[in-house]
């Protein structure tokens, strides 16, 4: 496998600055960096972004995340390792990432469960985090970025 071109966000420095600024918003709003990394990993697994599947667990480990939880992210529904708030965030991540999989991409029950655990600002930050990782996934996938070339 070879990359088609450099990552567009690196080719266009203004894009990198904008995406980096957007990426800071969720933590500046108070969302847990560890939660963001779980969200990043789950969306990247769904999208098949090898760069992010390789890199985000490294970031999560530096933040204190355990192997046990990282290994279980793709099966979060069937493991005891995640809080109800994390489960709500992961369900929302899956829905927002898989927008074309159902007529109602983000059903009320998923949204309502998220609102039980996150206030308005936190929920907005979570949606921004999910959107941001989906942008990175699409940039990496479209240009065939190589896993392991980027090590956070």
C-alpha positions in Angstrom: 0.0 0.0 0.0 1.2 3.5 -0.7 -0.3 6.9 0.0 -1.9 8.7 -2.9 -0.7 12.1 -1.6 0.2 13.8 1.6 -2.6 14.4 4.0 -4.6 17.3 2.7 -4.5 19.0 6.1 -0.7 19.0 5.8 -0.7 20.1 2.2 -3.0 23.1 3.1 -1.7 24.5 6.4 -4.9 26.6 6.9 -6.8 23.3 7.0 -4.5 21.9 9.6 -4.9 25.0 11.8 -8.7 24.9 11.5 -8.9 21.2 12.3 -6.5 21.5 15.2 -8.5 24.4 16.5 -11.7 22.4 16.2 -10.0 19.4 17.9 -9.3 21.5 21.0 -12.9 22.7 21.5 -14.2 19.5 23.2 -11.5 19.4 25.9 -11.7 23.2 26.4 -15.4 22.7 27.0 -14.6 20.1 29.7 -15.1 16.8 27.9 -12.7 14.2 29.2 -9.7 13.6 26.9 -9.9 9.9 27.6 -13.6 9.9 26.5 -12.6 11.7 23.3 -10.0 9.1 22.6 -12.6 6.3 23.0 -14.8 8.1 20.6 -11.9 8.6 18.2 -11.1 5.0 18.3 -14.7 3.7 17.8 -15.4 6.0 14.8 -12.1 5.1 13.3 -12.9 1.4 13.7 -16.2 1.9 11.9 -14.6 3.9 9.1 -11.6 1.6 8.7 -9.1 4.4 9.2 -5.9 2.4 9.9 -3.9 5.6 10.8 -6.3 6.5 13.5 -6.9 3.0 14.7 -3.1 2.8 15.2 -2.6 6.3 16.7 -5.5 7.0 19.0 -4.9 4.1 21.3 -1.3 5.4 21.8 -2.8 8.8 22.8 -5.3 7.1 25.1 -2.6 5.0 26.8 -0.6 8.2 27.5 -3.7 9.6 29.2 -3.9 6.5 31.4 -6.4 4.3 29.4 -6.1 0.6 30.0 -5.5 -2.1 27.4 -8.5 -3.9 28.6 -10.8 -1.0 27.7 -9.1 -0.2 24.4 -9.3 -3.8 23.3 -13.0 -3.8 24.1 -14.1 -0.6 22.4 -15.5 -2.4 19.4 -17.5 -4.6 21.7 -18.5 -1.9 24.2 -22.1 -3.2 24.5 -20.9 -6.6 25.7 -18.3 -5.7 28.2 -18.4 -4.4 31.7 -15.6 -1.8 31.3 -17.6 1.3 30.3 -19.8 3.7 32.4 -23.3 4.5 31.3 -22.1 7.9 30.1 -19.3 6.3 28.0 -21.8 3.9 26.6 -24.1 6.8 25.6 -21.2 8.6 24.0 -20.1 5.4 22.1 -23.7 4.8 20.9 -23.9 8.4 19.7 -20.5 8.0 18.0 -21.8 5.0 16.1 -25.0 6.7 15.0 -23.3 9.9 13.9 -20.6 8.0 12.0 -23.0 5.6 10.3 -25.5 8.3 9.0 -26.5 6.3 5.9 -27.3 3.0 7.7 -30.8 3.9 8.7 -33.6 6.3 7.8 -33.3 8.1 11.2 -29.5 8.3 11.5 -29.6 9.4 15.2 -32.7 7.9 16.7 -34.4 9.7 19.7 -33.5 6.9 22.1 -29.7 7.4 21.4 -30.0 11.2 21.6 -32.1 11.1 24.7 -29.7 8.7 26.5 -26.8 11.1 25.6 -28.8 14.0 27.1 -29.2 12.0 30.4 -25.4 12.1 30.8 -24.2 15.3 29.1 -25.4 18.8 29.5 -25.9 21.1 26.5 -22.3 22.3 26.3 -20.9 18.8 26.8 -23.2 17.3 24.3 -22.3 19.9 21.8 -18.6 19.2 22.5 -19.2 15.5 22.0 -20.9 16.0 18.6 -18.0 18.3 17.6 -15.5 15.6 18.6 -17.4 12.9 16.6 -17.6 15.2 13.6 -13.9 16.0 13.8 -12.7 12.4 13.9 -14.9 11.6 11.0 -13.2 14.4 9.0 -9.8 13.0 9.9 -10.9 9.5 9.0 -12.1 10.6 5.6 -8.9 12.6 4.8 -6.7 9.6 5.8 -8.8 7.0 3.9 -9.2 9.1 0.7 -5.5 9.6 0.4 -4.5 6.2 1.8 -2.3 7.4 4.6 -0.1 4.7 6.1 -0.7 3.4 9.6 2.4 3.8 11.7 3.8 6.7 9.7 2.2 9.1 12.3 3.0 8.3 15.9 1.5 10.7 18.4 
